[in-house]
Amino acid sequence: MAVLAVICAVGVFADPRVLTGAPIWLKPFKFSVSFVLYGVTLAWMLSLLPRRSRVAEWAGTVIVAMSLIEMVVIVGQVMRGTTSHFNGTTPLNAALFSAMGASIMVLFVAHFVIGIVMLQRRIADRVAARAVGWGLGLSLLGMLAAVPMVLPMQEPGIEGISGAHSVGVLDGGPGLPLVGWSTTGGDLRIGHFVGLHALQALPILAILLSRFFGTRLDEHTRARLLVVAGAAYGVLTVLLTWQALRGQPLLRPDALTLAAVAALVVATATATGLVVARRRSPELVLAA
């Protein structure tokens, strides 16, 4: 995937073709980078297990195979000059899109299996365990956030197209740089993206807490802060998907969305304050 990302990056600049308002090689570039992050993070998480798990290793192999199928279809369709997602304009295109959907369903199950294994095998570092558990769970939520893209309500009324990223507007319109998220309507890719990358965000938070607050906050407190962060991250993922489903651009929230965001911020800050107020210093823990 790392090699493919480099190839696709070259394609973005070398191939002048544009598809749905973006350079034709941009989609495989973003997917390959995402799979690089996903694979590296899962490998690190599996390394935390106190002992090897054949079930988790087999699930990891399945994830590799399904990722490969996904990228073969995406790159193959780029080479053919057409879209990979929601494309049912010909029997071949419909079959390829169905193969992608099936591969993602299998990947979802394999990811879920790894999550179960990680919960059963207790990781010694409590903070890392919370980060891994919440990261794996929320990334599943991020995968589910993509389901509305293929529901009947997302039929754009174009023959042969069976879904869309955008809500209230057609795909391919004005969007944010690089990510392409719609600036004129809702975009279901936002909640999907945020949820998926909980897999990296929460472990990074755990590392930062240990590095910068390890001498001031005991392990129990840092683990509780991870729970607060995980809960807030999950609510944010749902909130962003809800905003998109209402046909609302990310950067143009209405009063209701702003009120929901404000409530989330206040609740998170309050919970964080309560956890920190009940902290125990590492010196007292060692003395006990």
Beta strands, then each sheet from edge to edge (+ up, - down):
strand 1: 18-19
strand 2: 22-23
strand 3: 166-167
strand 4: 186-187
sheet 1: 1+ 2-
sheet 2: 3+ 4-
end
